[in-house]
């Protein structure tokens, strides 16, 4: 009966083969399912990466399109503004003057061109009269009837752009009948459109560009390695926006890319953002390899399990031999992995908490990472390696793994006796009662990310923190100061006249100056305070934890360090000074915006009071700025609405009392406040350059009034008009004055120009040249407030000055102050020796008159004769002498 249990060798072999086939088939199914899942996961991840890249490319195209739209819209608006000035303003368009006033950005260069194609005015080195009618942009504007902004591809420039490629934006001027009257050209280098706020995110092979919808490339900017990242042929974009994959054949460098584009609203342009496909998958390669390695390891485990199960049924010895082979293969795979691999087995106390942790197995990389030999590490209890907080941290981590079964995180390890410091990525999986752990060193990648974050908050020129750092750090410091009940001060620093250094010595030297100033300030202040460069020649110092003082001491130290930084340098002849504004938390503001604004207001007050000083914030400074802005707005409206009246103050011969001439004085007929004195608005007009159109208005009113007096039969007397130095920067005043005299048939001898001594001190010489030309027209030149400035006798002679007016501050002190009386006598003597008429201003008393008569003064002006009066009262004042020749009022 027992013979039935005896099998032949062939039966055993057949049974063994059947068992092996069953186990093998099951194993193949599992391995296939495993690898199928892995490849499915990889495919899903890669698809997700593509989607993320598409989103990133679309975001870049959208962001860049908005940025380009902003830039082109600014240019469009600028062209329409210049077009409006050309077509509606009566004065000659002067772009050079507007540029000096800071109207235009340094990167944009407007040029006004007349209908014949000749340059009339520009903001850069393009001579007036340069012929530009042969260029395509001019022909496009001339031949097209519709006035719109024309954008042409980059082409060689002229004038200051000689040898450079520029993009030309242009719009036609039109006459009142709609006919062509010229072109406004705004030139910009292509890089002006290539400035991209997110350029740091461009990886090797990525690029952004601006193209015409159906035309050539305007400008392109790429990341590192994108030198040849251009299309091999001009691409076609039929839709306003979209995204597509371009093969390697589409580009010169043979790299496939993901390309997104976005039409720039209102203009025939599109923004294009391309991401190199190699960059999309490169970061994922490590993860993909990890998946495959893990899948391989698990597959080997399955093969081992299948083989051991089959061999266990066949023979124990064969099973042991097979298991040894599987273990050997497994060890080879694990030891060859880049990640450190641990298999940890915990033991538990009666309460279920982990008692000890044993390292059941590990690979060579894990042993090296821990600072042990692999043979020494296997079987060790973690208590032998870790103690104290490190051991408690491990127990908490493994407790989490038991609950969650899978954990993936990053952690930092400080320098130890057996291992180096670094950041690591960890993945732990619960396997039965044991835990499998893989650890990968990510220190280099983490360091790169931290370095990029640091660079984003650091000024590249000076190495100081920048505005981004300040925006992030200042709210935290304010919150800390608020919670601790402490004060915090902001010191806003702006270098005075720094533009002079850039203009005279070049921007490279200007950068050296900024670096030197930054170092000097950093060395001068306490290391616990913070210094940041927030742009151009502007710096901010944050005095947190301010116990004593209000920042005054620190401001003085900073000003001294800035002045000292120029000693022994190539720019020493340019004195380095700074204007400083100080605001203090919480009294001047409790949030970042208010505190920063307060420091700025205080700094601007320091500048307005003569520069090279510091000021603490005061609410009256802010009110002063608001009042000034209100006056400026109302003054602009008043000029447009002609809310001004002219009053006239007579002058008389100091000996005979006869009416000799008069001074035209402007008054503002405010619709709500009534007559406003010039003292309230002339200074604002000077600062805002509104004095130029205001001065033109005065000249027109005076010429018209003189013509009206003549028609009434009034005796014609010379009228002097006050002129600002700003009006002498070009020929506009002279041309306009000449035109007005011609319009009203007035002889030039009836007009005089009054100017202050500072106008004569123009270093550039422009004012001097214009004064000579005005003198050549026969217009009399008069120096007002003489004695308060620094004009020399040689200047009086060279300009052939006709009249000097003694300042009223000296006249008022006649008979009271010996020095004032001596000064008046000296001025009268100078006038007599140079054959210049001397007029005394502000004469109010008979005693002052007698003093002036005894000195031999030629004419007088003041309330003793008459206050300024409306034009209708002047004829009556001309009919009689103001006093008898004997000199009694």
C-alpha positions in Angstrom: 0.0 0.0 0.0 2.8 2.3 0.7 4.1 1.7 -2.8 1.4 4.1 -4.0 3.3 6.9 -2.4 6.5 6.1 -4.3 7.0 8.3 -7.3 9.3 7.7 -10.1 12.0 10.3 -10.9 10.0 11.3 -14.0 6.9 11.9 -11.8 8.9 14.0 -9.4 10.4 16.0 -12.2 7.0 16.5 -13.7 5.5 17.6 -10.3 8.4 19.8 -9.7 8.0 21.4 -13.1 4.3 21.9 -12.6 4.9 23.5 -9.2 7.6 25.7 -10.7 5.4 26.7 -13.6 2.5 27.6 -11.2 4.7 29.7 -9.0 6.5 31.2 -12.0 3.3 32.2 -13.6 1.9 33.8 -10.5 5.2 35.5 -10.0 5.3 36.9 -13.6 1.7 38.2 -13.2 2.7 40.1 -10.0 5.9 41.4 -11.4 4.1 42.5 -14.6 1.4 44.2 -12.5 4.1 45.8 -10.4 6.1 47.2 -13.3 2.9 48.1 -15.0 1.9 50.1 -12.0 5.4 51.7 -11.8 5.3 52.7 -15.5 1.7 53.9 -15.1 2.9 56.0 -12.2 5.9 57.3 -14.2 3.6 58.1 -17.1 1.1 59.9 -14.9 4.0 61.9 -13.3 5.4 62.8 -16.6 2.0 63.8 -17.9 1.6 65.9 -14.7 5.1 67.5 -15.3 4.0 68.3 -18.9 0.8 69.9 -17.5 2.8 71.9 -15.0 5.2 73.0 -17.7 2.3 74.0 -19.9 0.9 76.0 -17.0 4.3 77.6 -16.4 4.8 78.4 -20.0 1.3 79.9 -20.3 1.9 81.9 -17.1 5.2 83.2 -18.5 3.6 84.1 -21.8 0.7 85.8 -20.0 3.0 87.7 -17.5 5.4 88.7 -20.3 2.5 89.8 -22.5 1.2 92.0 -19.6 4.7 93.4 -19.1 5.2 94.1 -22.8 1.7 95.6 -23.0 2.5 97.9 -20.1 5.8 98.9 -21.8 4.2 99.4 -25.3 1.2 101.2 -23.7 3.5 103.6 -22.0 5.2 104.2 -25.3 1.8 104.6 -27.0 0.7 107.0 -24.4 3.9 108.9 -24.7 3.5 109.2 -28.5 -0.1 110.4 -28.1 1.1 113.0 -25.5 3.8 114.3 -27.9 1.3 114.2 -30.8 -1.1 116.3 -28.7 1.6 118.8 -27.8 2.6 119.1 -31.4 -1.0 119.5 -32.7 -2.6 121.7 -29.9 0.1 123.5 -28.0 1.0 127.0 -29.4 4.6 126.8 -28.3 7.4 125.0 -30.1 7.7 121.4 -29.0 10.9 121.1 -26.9 11.6 117.4 -26.1 15.2 118.3 -24.9 13.7 120.5 -22.2 11.1 117.9 -21.2 13.9 115.3 -20.9 15.8 117.5 -18.6 12.7 117.8 -16.4 12.6 114.0 -16.1 9.5 113.6 -18.2 10.9 110.6 -20.1 12.5 107.4 -19.0 16.2 107.0 -19.8 15.4 104.0 -21.9 13.0 105.8 -24.3 14.2 108.4 -26.8 11.5 110.5 -28.5 12.2 112.5 -31.7 9.8 114.9 -33.3 10.1 115.0 -37.2 8.4 117.5 -39.4 6.4 116.7 -42.6 9.6 117.0 -44.7 11.3 114.3 -42.8 13.7 116.5 -40.7 14.3 116.0 -37.0 12.9 119.1 -35.0 13.6 118.0 -31.4 14.9 114.9 -29.6 16.1 113.8 -26.2 19.4 112.3 -27.3 22.4 112.9 -29.5 20.4 113.6 -32.7 21.2 116.9 -34.3 18.3 119.1 -35.3 17.7 119.0 -39.0 18.8 115.4 -39.3 17.0 113.9 -42.3 15.0 110.8 -41.5 12.4 110.9 -44.3 14.2 108.0 -46.0 13.5 105.5 -43.2 10.6 103.0 -43.5 8.7 104.3 -40.3 8.4 107.8 -41.9 7.0 106.4 -45.1 4.5 104.2 -43.3 3.1 107.1 -41.3 3.1 109.4 -44.3 1.3 107.0 -46.6 -1.3 105.7 -44.2 -4.2 108.0 -43.4 -5.2 106.4 -40.1 -3.3 107.8 -37.1 -2.0 104.8 -35.1 1.1 103.5 -33.4 3.4 101.8 -35.9 6.0 99.3 -34.7 8.8 98.3 -37.0 11.3 95.4 -36.5 14.8 96.2 -35.1 17.0 98.0 -37.5 20.3 100.1 -37.4 19.9 103.4 -35.5 21.2 106.9 -36.2 22.6 109.7 -34.0 23.2 108.4 -30.5 22.1 104.9 -31.6 24.7 104.7 -34.4 26.0 101.1 -34.6 23.0 99.7 -32.5 19.9 97.9 -33.4 16.7 99.7 -32.2 13.0 99.2 -32.3 11.1 102.2 -33.7 7.6 103.2 -32.5 6.0 106.0 -34.4 2.8 107.9 -34.8 1.9 110.6 -37.4 1.2 114.3 -36.6 -1.9 115.7 -38.4 -2.9 119.2 -39.3 -6.3 120.5 -38.4 -7.6 119.5 -41.8 -6.4 115.9 -41.2 -3.4 116.1 -43.5 0.1 114.7 -42.7 2.2 117.1 -40.6 5.1 114.9 -39.4 6.0 112.0 -37.2 6.8 111.4 -33.5 9.4 108.6 -33.3 10.1 106.9 -30.0 13.3 104.8 -30.2 14.1 102.0 -27.7 16.8 99.3 -27.7 15.3 95.8 -28.0 16.4 95.0 -24.5 13.8 97.5 -23.2 11.1 94.9 -24.2 13.2 92.0 -22.9 13.1 93.0 -19.3 11.2 90.1 -17.6 10.5 90.2 -13.8 10.6 86.4 -13.7 13.8 86.0 -15.8 15.6 84.2 -13.0 13.2 81.2 -13.5 14.5 80.7 -17.1 16.4 77.4 -17.2 19.1 76.5 -19.8 17.4 76.3 -23.2 14.3 78.3 -22.0 13.5 81.6 -23.7 10.9 84.4 -23.9 10.5 86.6 -26.9 8.2 89.2 -28.6 7.2 88.7 -32.2 4.9 90.3 -34.7 1.8 88.3 -35.3 2.6 87.6 -38.9 6.2 88.8 -39.0 9.7 88.7 -37.7 11.2 88.6 -34.2 11.4 91.8 -32.1 13.5 90.6 -29.2 14.4 87.3 -27.4 15.8 86.6 -24.0 16.9 83.1 -22.8 18.3 81.4 -19.8 21.8 80.0 -19.6 22.5 77.9 -22.7 19.8 79.5 -24.8 22.2 81.3 -27.1 20.9 79.5 -30.2 17.4 78.9 -29.0 15.8 80.5 -32.1 13.3 79.2 -34.6 14.9 77.7 -37.7 12.0 79.1 -39.7 9.6 81.9 -38.9 6.7 80.2 -36.9 3.0 80.8 -37.5 0.6 81.5 -34.7 -2.9 81.6 -36.0 -4.7 82.0 -32.7 -4.5 84.8 -30.1 -3.2 82.5 -27.5 -2.3 78.8 -27.2 0.3 76.2 -26.3 2.0 73.5 -28.4 5.0 71.2 -28.4 7.6 72.0 -31.0 10.0 69.3 -32.2 13.8 69.7 -32.2 13.6 70.4 -36.0 11.9 73.7 -35.3 14.9 75.2 -33.5 18.4 76.0 -34.5 19.9 74.3 -31.5 18.0 71.1 -32.1 16.2 71.1 -28.8 12.5 70.2 -28.5 10.4 72.7 -26.5 7.0 73.5 -25.1 5.9 76.8 -26.6 3.1 79.1 -25.3 2.1 82.3 -26.9 -0.2 85.2 -26.0 -1.4 88.1 -28.3 -0.6 91.5 -26.8 -4.0 93.2 -26.7 -4.3 96.2 -29.0 -1.0 95.7 -30.8 0.2 93.4 -33.7 2.5 91.6 -31.3 2.6 88.3 -29.4 4.7 87.2 -26.4 6.2 83.7 -26.7 7.5 81.6 -23.8 9.4 78.4 -24.5 10.5 75.7 -22.0 13.1 73.2 -23.0 11.6 69.7 -22.7 14.8 68.4 -21.3 14.4 70.8 -18.3 10.9 69.4 -17.7 12.0 65.8 -17.1 15.5 66.3 -15.8 14.5 66.8 -12.2 12.3 63.8 -12.4 15.0 61.4 -13.6 16.1 60.6 -10.0 12.6 59.9 -8.9 12.0 57.7 -11.9 15.2 55.7 -11.2 14.1 55.3 -7.6 10.7 53.9 -8.7 12.4 51.4 -11.0 15.0 50.4 -8.4 12.2 49.8 -5.8 10.2 47.9 -8.4 13.3 45.9 -9.2 13.9 45.2 -5.5 10.2 44.2 -4.9 10.3 42.0 -8.1 13.4 40.2 -6.8 11.6 39.7 -3.5 8.6 38.2 -5.4 10.9 36.0 -7.4 12.7 34.9 -4.3 9.4 34.2 -2.6 8.1 32.2 -5.6 11.4 30.3 -5.9 11.6 29.5 -2.2 7.9 28.4 -2.1 8.5 26.0 -5.0 11.8 24.7 -3.7 10.2 24.2 -0.2 7.8 21.8 -1.8 10.6 20.1 -3.7 13.4 19.9 -1.3 14.6 21.9 1.7 18.2 21.8 0.5 17.2 23.1 -2.9 15.1 25.8 -1.3 18.0 26.9 1.0 20.3 27.0 -2.1 17.8 29.1 -4.0 17.1 31.4 -1.1 20.9 32.1 -0.9 20.9 32.9 -4.5 17.9 35.3 -4.2 19.5 37.0 -1.1 22.7 37.5 -3.0 20.9 39.0 -5.9 18.9 41.2 -3.6 22.0 42.4 -1.8 23.6 43.3 -5.1 20.6 45.4 -6.2 20.2 47.2 -2.8 23.9 47.9 -2.4 24.0 49.4 -5.9 21.3 51.9 -5.2 22.1 55.6 -4.7 19.9 55.9 -1.7 20.7 54.6 1.8 18.5 51.7 2.7 17.6 50.5 6.2 15.4 47.8 7.5 14.4 48.6 11.1 12.6 46.2 13.5 11.1 47.7 16.6 10.4 45.9 19.9 7.5 47.0 22.1 6.8 47.5 25.8 3.7 46.1 27.4 1.8 49.4 26.9 2.4 49.1 23.1 5.0 51.9 22.9 8.3 51.3 21.1 11.0 50.1 23.4 14.0 49.4 21.1 14.8 49.8 17.5 17.1 47.2 15.8 18.7 47.6 12.4 18.0 44.3 10.7 19.7 45.1 7.4 21.2 48.0 5.5 23.2 48.7 2.4 26.8 50.0 2.1 25.6 53.6 1.5 23.5 53.5 4.6 26.5 52.3 6.6 28.7 55.0 5.2 26.1 57.6 5.9 25.9 56.6 9.5 29.7 56.4 9.9 29.9 52.7 10.5 30.9 49.6 8.7 27.9 47.6 7.4 28.9 44.5 9.3 29.0 46.6 12.5 25.7 48.4 11.9 23.5 45.3 11.2 22.0 44.1 14.4 22.8 47.2 16.3 20.2 48.8 18.6 19.5 52.5 17.9 20.2 53.2 21.6 23.9 52.5 20.8 23.9 55.1 18.1 21.5 57.8 19.3 20.8 59.3 22.7 18.6 62.0 24.3 16.5 64.1 21.9 17.8 62.4 18.8 16.5 59.0 20.1 13.1 60.6 21.2 12.9 62.1 17.7 13.4 58.7 16.1 10.8 57.0 18.3 8.2 59.7 17.4 9.0 59.2 13.7 8.6 55.4 13.8 5.4 55.8 15.8 4.1 58.0 13.0 5.1 55.4 10.4 3.1 52.7 12.4 0.0 54.9 12.3 0.3 56.4 8.8 2.2 53.4 7.2 4.0 55.7 4.7 5.9 58.9 5.5 8.0 61.1 3.2 9.8 64.1 4.6 13.1 66.2 4.7 15.2 66.8 7.8 18.5 68.4 8.7 21.4 66.6 10.5 24.0 68.7 12.3 27.7 67.8 12.2 28.4 64.6 14.2 31.4 62.7 15.2 30.8 60.0 12.6 28.8 61.8 10.0 28.8 65.2 8.2 26.0 67.8 8.4 23.5 68.0 5.7 19.8 68.0 4.5 18.3 64.6 3.6 15.1 63.3 2.0 13.5 60.3 3.8 10.9 57.8 2.7 9.6 55.2 5.2 7.2 52.3 4.5 5.7 50.0 7.1 6.3 46.4 6.1 4.5 44.1 8.5 6.1 44.8 11.9 9.3 46.1 10.3 10.0 49.4 8.6 11.9 50.0 5.3 13.6 53.3 5.0 15.4 55.0 2.1 17.4 58.2 2.7 18.8 60.4 0.0 21.3 63.3 0.5 19.7 66.6 -0.9 22.2 69.0 0.7 23.4 70.3 -2.7 19.9 70.9 -4.1 18.8 72.5 -0.8 21.9 74.8 -0.8 21.2 75.9 -4.4 17.6 76.7 -3.5 18.7 78.7 -0.4 21.3 80.5 -2.5 18.8 81.5 -5.1 16.5 82.8 -2.4 19.3 84.8 -0.9 20.3 86.3 -4.2 16.7 87.4 -4.9 16.9 89.5 -1.7 20.4 90.9 -2.3 21.5 94.0 -4.3 23.9 92.7 -6.9 26.0 95.9 -7.0 26.6 96.6 -3.3 25.9 93.2 -1.8 23.4 94.9 0.6 19.9 93.6 1.2 17.5 95.0 -1.4 13.9 96.2 -1.5 12.5 92.7 -1.6 14.4 91.9 1.7 13.1 95.1 3.2 9.5 94.3 2.3 9.8 90.9 3.9 11.8 91.8 7.0 10.4 95.2 8.0 6.9 93.9 8.9 8.5 91.3 11.1 10.7 93.9 12.9 7.7 96.2 13.3 5.6 93.4 14.8 8.5 92.5 17.2 8.9 96.2 18.2 5.2 96.5 18.8 4.9 93.4 20.9 8.0 94.5 23.0 6.8 98.1 23.3 10.0 99.3 21.7 10.7 102.0 19.2 12.0 101.5 15.7 13.5 104.2 13.4 13.7 104.3 9.6 16.4 106.5 8.0 15.8 107.2 4.3 19.0 108.3 2.5 19.2 109.9 -0.9 22.6 111.1 -2.4 22.5 114.7 -3.4 23.3 115.5 -7.1 24.4 111.9 -7.8 23.3 112.4 -11.4 26.2 114.8 -11.9 28.7 112.0 -11.2 27.0 109.7 -13.7 26.8 112.4 -16.3 30.4 113.6 -15.9 32.3 110.3 -15.1 30.0 107.7 -16.5 27.8 105.0 -15.0 30.7 102.6 -14.3 32.2 105.2 -12.0 28.8 105.9 -10.6 28.5 102.2 -9.6 31.9 102.4 -7.9 30.7 105.4 -6.0 27.6 103.5 -4.8 29.7 100.6 -3.8 32.1 102.8 -1.8 29.2 104.7 -0.2 27.5 101.4 0.8 30.7 100.1 2.4 31.3 103.3 4.2 27.8 103.4 5.7 27.9 99.7 6.6 31.2 100.2 8.5 29.9 103.3 10.2 26.7 102.0 11.8 26.3 99.4 14.5 26.2 95.8 13.2 22.9 95.3 15.0 21.2 97.7 12.6 20.2 97.0 9.0 21.3 98.8 5.8 19.6 98.2 2.5 19.8 99.7 -1.0 16.3 100.1 -2.3 17.2 101.5 -5.8 19.4 104.0 -7.6 21.1 106.2 -5.1 18.5 105.5 -2.3 19.3 103.6 0.9 17.3 102.7 4.0 18.7 102.1 7.5 16.5 100.3 10.0 17.2 101.0 13.6 15.4 98.3 15.4 15.5 97.8 19.2 16.1 101.6 19.5 16.5 102.3 23.2 17.9 105.9 23.3 17.8 108.7 20.9 15.7 109.3 17.8 18.1 108.5 15.0 19.8 111.9 14.9 23.2 110.6 16.0 23.1 107.8 13.4 22.0 110.2 10.7 25.0 112.5 11.5 27.4 109.5 11.4 25.9 108.3 8.1 26.3 111.8 6.5 29.9 112.0 7.7 30.7 108.5 6.4 29.3 109.4 3.0 31.3 112.5 2.7 34.5 110.7 3.8 34.0 107.9 1.3 35.1 110.1 -1.6 38.5 111.0 0.0 41.4 109.7 -2.1 39.2 108.6 -5.0 38.9 109.6 -8.6 35.6 111.3 -7.9 36.9 113.4 -5.0 36.2 116.7 -6.9 32.5 115.8 -6.7 31.5 116.3 -3.1 29.4 113.4 -1.8 26.5 114.6 0.3 23.2 113.2 1.3 19.7 114.3 2.3 18.2 112.2 5.1 14.7 111.7 6.4 13.9 110.0 9.7 10.6 108.4 10.9 10.1 106.7 14.2 7.7 103.9 15.2 5.1 104.2 16.7 4.8 108.0 16.9 5.2 108.6 13.1 3.4 105.4 11.9 2.6 101.9 12.9 2.8 100.1 9.6 5.4 99.7 6.9 3.7 101.9 4.3 3.1 104.9 6.6 6.5 104.7 8.2 8.3 104.5 4.8 6.2 107.4 3.5 7.0 109.5 6.6 10.8 108.9 6.1 10.5 109.9 2.4 8.6 113.1 3.2 11.2 114.1 5.8 14.0 113.4 3.3 12.3 115.5 0.6 11.9 118.3 3.2 15.7 118.1 3.8 16.3 118.4 0.1 14.0 121.3 -0.3 15.7 123.2 2.5 19.1 123.1 0.8 20.1 119.4 0.9 23.1 117.9 2.9 21.1 117.7 6.1 18.6 115.5 7.9 15.0 116.1 9.1 12.7 114.2 11.4 9.2 113.6 10.1 6.7 116.3 10.9 3.0 116.4 9.9 3.5 119.9 8.6 5.9 118.6 6.0 3.2 116.3 4.7 0.7 119.1 4.7 3.2 121.3 2.9 3.5 118.7 0.1 -0.3 118.4 -0.1 -0.6 122.2 -0.2 2.0 122.4 -2.9 0.3 119.7 -5.0 -3.0 121.6 -4.6 -1.4 124.8 -5.7 0.2 123.0 -8.7 -3.1 121.5 -9.8 -4.9 124.8 -9.4 -2.1 126.7 -11.2 -2.3 124.3 -14.2 -6.0 124.9 -14.4 -5.6 128.7 -14.0 -3.1 128.8 -16.9 -5.5 126.9 -19.1 -8.4 129.1 -18.1 -6.4 132.4 -18.1 -7.3 133.4 -14.5 -4.5 136.0 -14.3 -4.5 139.8 -14.3 -1.7 142.2 -14.9 -1.0 145.1 -12.5 1.6 147.8 -13.2 3.8 149.7 -10.8 5.2 153.1 -12.0 8.8 154.2 -11.8 9.8 157.9 -11.7 12.9 160.0 -12.3 14.4 160.4 -8.8 15.2 164.1 -9.4 12.1 165.4 -11.3 9.4 163.0 -10.2 8.3 162.4 -13.8 6.8 159.0 -14.8 9.6 157.2 -16.5 8.6 153.5 -16.9 6.7 150.7 -15.2 7.0 147.1 -14.1 4.4 144.5 -15.1 3.3 142.4 -12.1 1.1 139.3 -12.3 -1.9 138.6 -10.0 -3.9 135.4 -9.9 -7.7 136.0 -9.9 -8.6 132.8 -8.1 -12.3 131.9 -8.5 -12.7 131.2 -4.8 -9.9 133.1 -3.0 -9.9 136.3 -5.0 -6.6 138.0 -5.9 -3.6 135.8 -4.9 -0.2 137.3 -4.5 2.7 136.0 -6.6 4.5 135.1 -3.4 2.1 132.2 -3.0 2.5 130.6 -6.5 5.6 131.8 -8.3 7.9 129.5 -6.3 5.7 126.5 -7.2 5.6 127.6 -10.8 9.4 127.7 -10.9 9.7 124.2 -9.3 7.2 122.6 -11.7 8.3 124.6 -14.8 4.8 126.0 -15.1 6.6 129.4 -15.0 7.4 128.9 -18.8 3.7 128.9 -20.0 2.9 131.4 -17.3 5.7 133.7 -18.6 4.5 133.4 -22.1 1.0 134.4 -20.9 2.5 137.5 -19.2 4.3 138.6 -22.4 1.2 138.2 -24.5 -1.0 140.2 -22.0 1.6 143.0 -21.7 2.0 143.4 -25.4 -1.8 143.4 -25.9 -2.2 146.0 -23.1 0.5 148.3 -24.6 -1.3 148.2 -28.0 -4.6 149.0 -26.2 -3.0 152.1 -24.5 -1.6 153.2 -27.8 -5.1 153.0 -29.4 -6.4 155.1 -26.5 -3.8 157.8 -27.1 -1.9 157.1 -24.0 1.8 158.1 -24.0 3.9 155.0 -24.5 6.4 154.2 -21.7 8.7 151.2 -21.4 7.3 148.2 -19.5 9.6 145.7 -17.9 8.6 142.0 -17.6 10.0 139.6 -15.1 11.7 136.5 -16.7 12.7 133.2 -15.1 16.1 131.6 -15.8 14.1 128.6 -17.0 12.7 130.7 -19.8 16.2 131.4 -21.1 17.1 127.7 -21.6 16.2 127.9 -25.2 15.0 130.3 -27.9 11.2 129.9 -27.2 10.9 133.1 -25.2 12.8 135.2 -27.7 10.8 133.8 -30.7 7.5 134.3 -28.9 8.4 137.9 -27.7 9.5 138.8 -31.2 6.2 137.4 -32.6 4.1 139.3 -30.1 5.9 142.7 -30.8 5.4 142.1 -34.5 1.7 141.2 -34.0 1.0 144.4 -32.1 3.4 146.6 -34.0 5.5 147.4 -30.9 9.0 148.8 -31.0 11.5 146.7 -29.1 12.6 149.8 -27.1 9.2 149.6 -25.3 10.0 146.2 -23.8 12.5 145.4 -21.0 13.4 142.1 -19.5 13.9 141.9 -15.7 16.0 138.9 -14.5 17.7 137.9 -11.3 21.4 137.7 -10.9 21.2 133.9 -10.7 20.0 133.9 -14.4 23.3 135.5 -15.4 25.3 132.8 -13.6 24.1 130.0 -15.9 27.1 127.6 -16.1 26.1 126.1 -19.4 26.1 129.5 -21.0 22.7 129.0 -22.7 21.1 131.9 -20.7 24.0 134.2 -21.6 23.6 133.5 -25.3 19.9 134.1 -25.2 20.4 137.4 -23.3 22.8 138.6 -26.0 20.3 137.7 -28.7 17.5 139.6 -26.8 19.8 142.6 -26.5 20.5 142.4 -30.2 16.7 142.8 -30.8 16.9 146.1 -29.0 15.2 144.8 -25.8 16.5 146.4 -22.6 18.0 144.1 -20.0 17.5 144.9 -16.3 19.0 143.1 -13.2 16.4 142.8 -10.4 17.3 142.6 -6.7 20.9 143.7 -7.4 23.2 143.2 -4.4 21.7 139.9 -3.2 23.6 137.7 -5.8 27.1 137.2 -7.1 27.2 138.7 -10.5 30.5 140.4 -11.4 31.2 143.7 -13.1 32.6 141.9 -16.1 29.3 140.2 -16.6 27.4 143.5 -16.4 29.7 144.9 -19.1 29.7 141.8 -21.4 25.9 141.6 -21.3 25.6 145.4 -21.8 23.1 145.6 -19.0 20.9 148.7 -19.1 19.4 148.9 -15.6 20.3 147.6 -12.2 17.6 147.7 -9.4 18.8 148.0 -5.8 17.1 145.4 -3.7 14.4 146.9 -1.4 15.9 145.2 1.7 18.8 147.7 1.4 16.5 150.7 0.6 14.3 150.1 3.7 17.3 150.5 6.0 18.4 153.9 4.6 18.9 156.3 7.5 18.9 153.4 9.9 21.8 151.2 8.9 25.2 152.5 7.8 26.3 149.4 5.9 23.0 149.4 3.8 23.5 153.1 3.0 27.2 152.5 2.0 26.1 149.5 -0.2 23.5 151.7 -2.0 26.0 154.4 -2.6 28.4 151.8 -4.0 25.8 150.4 -6.4 24.9 153.9 -7.6 28.6 154.6 -8.2 29.0 151.4 -10.1 26.0 152.3 -12.3 27.4 155.8 -13.0 30.9 154.4 -13.9 29.4 151.8 -16.2 26.7 154.1 -17.7 24.0 151.8 -16.2 20.7 153.3 -15.0 20.2 152.6 -11.2 16.6 152.1 -9.9 15.9 151.9 -6.2 13.0 149.5 -5.3 10.7 149.7 -2.3 10.9 153.4 -1.7 8.2 154.2 0.9 9.3 157.4 2.7 10.4 160.9 1.9 13.6 160.4 3.9 14.5 157.4 1.7 13.9 159.5 -1.4 16.1 162.4 -0.1 18.9 159.9 0.6 18.7 158.4 -2.9 18.6 161.9 -4.5 21.8 162.8 -2.6 23.5 159.7 -3.9 22.5 160.5 -7.5 20.2 157.5 -8.0 18.5 157.7 -11.4 15.0 156.3 -10.7 12.8 155.1 -7.9 9.9 152.6 -7.5 7.8 151.9 -4.5 4.7 152.8 -2.5 5.9 156.4 -2.2 4.9 156.7 -5.8 2.1 154.1 -6.1 1.3 150.6 -5.3 0.8 148.2 -8.3 -2.5 149.2 -10.0 -4.7 147.8 -12.7 -3.9 149.0 -16.3 -6.9 151.4 -16.4 -5.3 153.6 -13.7 -2.0 154.0 -15.4 -3.0 156.9 -17.8 -4.0 159.0 -14.8 -0.7 158.4 -13.1 1.2 159.6 -16.2 -0.4 163.0 -16.3 1.4 164.6 -13.3 4.8 164.3 -11.6 4.8 162.3 -8.4 6.8 165.0 -6.5 8.4 168.3 -7.3 11.9 168.6 -8.6 13.0 169.9 -5.2 12.7 166.4 -4.0 9.8 166.8 -1.5 7.0 164.3 -1.7 
